[in-house]
Amino acid sequence: MTRYLADRTIRQSAVLCWNWTGTLTKYGYPGGRRTLKGKRYRAHQIAAILSTGRLPNKGETASHICHNPSCCNPTHLTFESHSDNMKRSSEAISKALRKRYENPAERAKTSEAIRNSSQKEAARSRDSNKINSMEQAREIRRLYATGKYTYQELAMLYGCSQTQISNIINNKQWRD
């Protein structure tokens, strides 16, 4: 099983997270599964088994001490109940937030930076995430017609959503 993890993770060191390189679930956990003693486990669960030297007891889940769901470093994983995991996670988040906002001047500076960056980001997304000309729309239709591009690939190529690509291809936007 250690070979299974080694072949499918990016490992910088024994201390840092070993990020899963395969598919991830919608919650960010490794998508790959292996059978062990008749039961199927995900990669992070296998790492927890390697870490603890045992299978999980009833009601226990693999818990990431590093709070990184795609991590498969056995030293970052353990088995604990879901409620213990949530309690530990909320304590870590509260501690980080308290530390960040101890100084009122720092809090004001951070708030202003967040406000300014979100306004800039919103303006940038309005400008760059839309198709700006009929020429671009025709090019999208031409590329899709070749059969070499999917909606997702075209959306990534043009910096917009798959919905917008679909609307262009189906003549709901930028009609010819």
C-alpha positions, 0 to 999 in steps of 0.5 A: 500500500505504501507504493500505491501512495508513493506513485500517486502523490507529490511529496516534497518532504516527510514534514509537508503534505503529500498531495494526491495527484489523481482525481479528487471528490467534490469535497477535495478528498482523493478519489482512488480506492483500494480494497483491504481486508474486504473493504474499500478505502480511499487513499487518505484512509489507507495513509491513516491505516499506515500511520496508526497500524490498525483499521478504523473502529466503528464510528471513526473516520480518517482525520487530517491534522493538517486540514488539507483534504487531498493530503495523504502523508501518514504523519498527518492522518489519524482516526477519530470520531467525526465530532472530535475532528470537527471540534479540533478543526473549529478550535484551530480556525478560531485560534488562527482568527484570534491571532490575526485580529488581535491588533485593531490597526492590523484588523482595519488594514486587513479589512481595507485590503480585502475590500479593495481586492474584492472590488478589483477582482469583481471588475477584472472578472467582469472584463475578462470572463466575457466574450467581447466580440462576434469574432470570438463567438464565431471562433468558438463555434468553429473550434467546437465544430472541429470536434477537437474541443469540449465546452470545458476546454473552450471555457478555459481557453477563453476565460469564461464559463462552460454555460457561456460557451454552451450559450454561444454554440447553441446561438443563445448568445452572440447569434449569427 
